[in-house]
Amino acid sequence: MTLLSFLLVFLVVSAKVKTGIEVLKSMNYKPLEGLRVGLVTNPTGVDDNLVSDIDLLHNAPNVKLVALYGPEHGVRGSAHAGSSVKDEVDKRTGLPTYSLYGKNAMPSASILKGIDILVYDIQDIGCRSFTYISTLGNVLKAAARSNIKVMVLDRPNPLGGLKVEGNITEDDCVSFVSKFKIPYIYGLTAGEIATLMNEEGLIGSRPCDLTVIPMEGWHRSMTYDQTGLEWVLASPHIPEAVTAPFYAVSGIIGEVDNFSIGCGYTLPFRLFGAQWIDAGKFADAMNALQIPGVVFRPIYYVPYYSIGQGKELGGVQVYITDYDKVELTDIQFLVAQELYKLYPNHDFLAQTSSSRKNMIDKVCGSKKIRQLFMKRHLWSDAKPYWDKDKEAFKSLSKKYYLYD
């Protein structure tokens, strides 16, 4: 590497991305003056000093913050995946706090009464099944119905802005984990996907009055470690930025009730394991596939809770060695393929409950993926269907790029 190229790399890595909330601060919150503000956020909505948007807007003399709204896990982020979140009063500010998860996923007119603008600031992880994107779409839809403005304070997509994987959600698999007709990995920031959903009719025929406060200094090829930003856990099992890509690696088959992906241990989403697995044989089989950009290490571990609690499991830990080359979502299906070859009597996808099979279909956005795979337990049978929509979506997405 030449000195010049080294310096260019150093400058890119050392430059700090300016998030939407920082840009809004630099504007002295002028776009919010004279408006009654509702804030949709969670612990990830922070400035460069890790001060919550809640405190920033509550304490700004020219901002009238009147209500808080939280996605899955809640405004303060303490609820586990799937847990109900109650409406309450925020202890720090005294503001009413409303849940946008579960039975109240679609904001009702009653909880939006008196709001002029909804400000959305949540760090997403770039996967359709991570439900914050569903909350964002519902906020846009509800705002359009109630003639309320929406402002999205943009943040990096930790998967970058170049990867697109997975089919578009089909009608019979629309749910809160696949709410909108976008791929599983969609390659857009929150501001970009909000604009696409708003303008392409994904929230209905009536768009809302949407403003995006873009970041400064973010580029599509960036991974999160290149942003210079600190990471605030996006959910209890996404404690570090490095975990975000692994959600795409294992999260789909993680929907089963009889197989571990490391949740309940210290490496959530980074492991594949079960009691019946010989870790060495499993790692050899996975490495023999020579999957671009990834290697597998044998591991034995004992989960502290969840699937396999208190039992020694054999498995593999996944290491991403070349992020540009790896196809994240393929890995879990190749895992299922190789395990079936090694242990046909332990077909964990077939042996999971019917409710979890249904959940896999919803997360995939199509029943076809599981059906095609299960015919011969070969990923090559399902992969063409999984990939069929990505080029068209990439082409569509370019209309909504805010960053190069």
N, C-alpha and C positions, 0 to 999 in steps of 0.2 A: 504494500500500500504506500503510495506517495505521500509526502507531507501535506500536499494540498488536499488530497482526498481524505486523509485523516482529519484535517481541520474541518472540512465540510461535514463529515460524519459527526464530529464533536459538537459543531454548532447546531446541527439538527437535534441531537440528543439532549444538549444542554438548554435549548430554547424551551421556554415554558408556554404552553398553550393557555390562552386567555378564554375561560369559559363564558357562557352567556351571562351568568350572574355577575362576573367581573366586568363585563362590557356594560351591563345595566348600571352597575355601581359607578362606572366612569362617566355615565350620563346623568349621574345624580338622581336616578330613578324618574327622570322627567316624563317618560311615556306613561307612568302610573299616576301622575298628579291629577287630583280631582276625581279619581275613580275609587269605587269601593272594591277592594281586591280580595279574591279568594285564592289561596295558595295550595296547589296540589304538589305535595313533596313527601319526602321521607329523609332518613339520615344522610343520604347521598347528596342532598341539595345544600351544598356548602360553598363558601368562597375559598380563596387561596389560603386563608388563615384557619380554615376548617370551622368557621363560624356559620351556623345554620341560617339558611334563607329566612326561616321563621323569625329569628332574632333580628336579622338585617332589616327586613321589611317592617317588623313590629316597631323597631326603634327609629326608623327613618322618619324625620319630622314631616316630610311631604308625601308620605304614603299612608293610606288608611286601610290597614289589613283587618278584615272583619271575620274571616273563617278559614279553617284549615281542612284539607281533604287528603286522605291517605290511601295508597294502593294496598295490595297484598303485603302482609307483614306490618302494616300500620305506619302512621306518621312518624313514630319514634322507632320503628323497626324491630320491635321485640317479639312479634308473633311468628311462630314457625309456619312453614309452607302449608297452605290449606286451612290454617286455623282461622276461626271467625275473629273479626275485629269489630269492636263495639264503637258506637258514637259516644263521645265523651267531651269533657272540658280539658283543654291543655293546661297542665299544672303550671307551666312556666309563664304563659302569657294570659291565661284566663279565656282564651278564644274557644269557641265551639269547634269541635273536631269531628268530621264525618268520615265514615268508612266508605270507600269505593270498591269494596270487595265483597264477594258473596251475594246475599240477596239485594244489596244496595249497589251492585257494580255499575249500573247506569244511574248517574246522578239525577235525582228527581227535581222537579221544579220547586218543591218546597225547600230543599236544602240549598238551592241556588237563589232563593228569593233575596232581593236587595243587592246582588252581586253585579258589578259592571264588567269585570274582567277576571278571568281565571288565569293565573300564572302557573305554568307547569315546569318544574325543575326536578328531574329524577334521572339518576345515572342508570342507563339500561345496559344490557350485555349482548345485544345484537341478535337474539334468538326469539322467534315468534312465540314459543311456548312459555317464555319468561313473561309473566302476565302484565308487566308494566306497559307494554305496547298496547295491550287490550284496554287498559285504563285510559291511556292517552286517546285512543280512538273513541271511547265512550265519552270522554270529556269534550272532544270536538263535536260529537253528535248532539250531546245534551246542550252545549252552548249554542249550536245552530238553532235548536228548537226554542230556546229561551232568549234569543237575540242578545247573547252575552259574547263579549270579545274573548279571545284566547291569545295568550303570549307564551311561547315556548322558549325557555332559556336553554340554549343548546349545549351539549356535552359530547365528548368523544364516543364513538362506537369502539369498545375495546377489542372487537374482532377486526377493526379496520374498516375501510370503505370499499374494499375490492372483492371480498369473498361473497358469493351468493351460492347457496346450496339448498336443495329441496324443492318439492313441487308446491304449487299454489294450493291453498286450502280449498277443498271441495265441499259442496253444499251439505252433504250428510255428515261432515266432520267438523262443522263450525261449532266452536265452544270457546270458553274463556281462555283456553290454552292455544287456540288457533282461531282467533276472533275475526281476522281479516284476511283477504285473499292476497297474501304475500308469501314468498318462500320462507322456509324454516330459518335460514340465515339470509338476511335481506340487504346487508351492506350499506345501510344508511344511518345517519344520525337521527336523533329524536326529531329535530327540526325538519330534516329532509323527509322522513317518513310521515310526519304530520302533514306536511304540504302535499305529498303524494296522495295520502288518504283523503285529504280535504278536496283536492282538485280532480281526482280521478273517480269520485263518487263512491268510495269505499265506505263512507259514513252515511250514505244516503244521497238523494238528489240535491239536498240543500246544504251548501257549504257554510262554514262559520266564518266570522271575521277573524282571521288568523294573522298574527305577527310572530316572526321568528327573530330572536336576538342571536345572531350567529357568533360562533367562536372566532377568535383571531389566532392564527398560527397553526391550525390543525390541517393536516393533509391526509388524503385517503389511504396512503400506504403506511401510516403510522400505527404501530402497536402502542399499547397504553404506556409501556415503560419509556417510550420516546416523548411523551407529552410533558414530562416534568411535573405532573400532578400527583398528589397523594390519592390513595384509594380509600374510600369509605365503603365498608361492606354493603353490597347491593342486596344481600339477604343473608340469613344466618349461615348458609352453606356456600356463599360466595364471599369469603372473608378477605381475599386478596385479588388483585387484578389478574394475576397469573391463573387463577381458577376459572375465569370467564370462558376462555376457549374450550376448557375441558367440559363445561356444561353441554356444549354442542357435541363433544366426543362421546358422552355416555348418557346424557339425559333422557334419551328416548327409551332405551332398554332399562333405564333406571326406574321406569314406571312399573316394572313387574314387582311381585311381592315375595320373590324367592331367590333373589340374586343381588349381590352387593356391588355398588359402584363407589364405595368409599365414604358415603354419607353415614355418619356415626363413628367414623374414624378420623384421623388427622389429615386425610387427603381426600376431601370430598370431590367426587366426579373424576378422580384421577386413577382409580383402581377398578379392576374387574375381578371378582373373587367369589368362591363358594367352598364349602367343606370338602366337596368331592373332587376338587381340582388339584393336580400335581403341578405346582408352580413352574418347575423347570420345563416340563413337557409343554405346558401352555405357552410359556415365553418363547421356546424354540419354534413352535408352530406359528406364532404370530410374526416373529422375526423372519421366518422363512418366506413369508409373503412379500417381503421387501417393499412395504408400503412407503411411498415417498414421504419424507419429512418426519418420520416417527420411528422410535424404537421402543422395545418393551423389556422390562426387567422383572424377573421373578420376585415375588414377595409373599410372605406369610404375615397375617395380621389378625388382631382380635378386636372387632368393633366394640365400642363402649356403649352404643345404643343402636337402635334400628335393626335392619336385617343382619342376622348373624351375631347379635349381641352376645358377648362372653364366649364365643366359639372361635377356634382358630380356623381361618380361611386361607386357602391357597389361591394365588392369582398373579396378576401382573400390574405393575405400575407403568403408565403411559408417559413417555417423554417426547415432546415435540422438538425436533432437531432442526427443522427447516420450515418455518411457518408459511413461507410463500408457496411451498410445494404441497403441503398437507391438505387433504380434503377431510375436514374434521368429522362430519357426520358419518362418513363411510366406516369409520373405525369400529363403532359399536356393532354394526351388522357383520363385519368381518370377524369380530370376536365371537358372535353367536354362530357364525358359519364354522369356524375352527373348533369351537367347543363341541358342536354337534358331531363333527368328525371324530373327535377324541372320545366323547362320552355320549353316544346316542341314547343311552337310557336316562340321561339327565337333560332332557329338552326343556330348559327352563321357560322358553317362550310358549311352548305348548302347555306346560304344566301350571302356569300362572292362572289366576282366577279369571273368569269371564269379564268381570268389571275392569281388571287391569288390562286385558286385551283391548277392551273398548277404549281405555285411556290411551294406550299406545296408538290406536288408530286416530284418535283426536289430536294427539301431539304430532303425529306424522301429517295430519291434514288430509289423510286419505286411507281408506281401508285396503287399497290396492297394495301398498307397500308390504304390509304383514302377509297378505294373501299370496302375493307373488314370491316372497322370500320363503314362506313355509312350505311351498310345493316341493322344493329340493334342498332347502337350507343353503342356498347359494345367493350371495349378494348380487352376482351378475344377472340374476333373473329379475331383480327389482330395481337395480340402479338406473336403467334407462328411464323408467317411470319417475324415479326420484329426481332425475336431472332434466326432465322434459321441458320445464318452464323457465329455467334459469337464464337462458340467453335472451328470451323475450323480456323478462323482468329487468335484466341489466340494461337493455335498450331503453325501456320505459323510464327507468330510474334516472338516467342521465339528464332528463329534462328538469329534475329537481335537485341536482347537485348544487350545493352551496360552497363546495371546496374542491380543489383540484387534486 
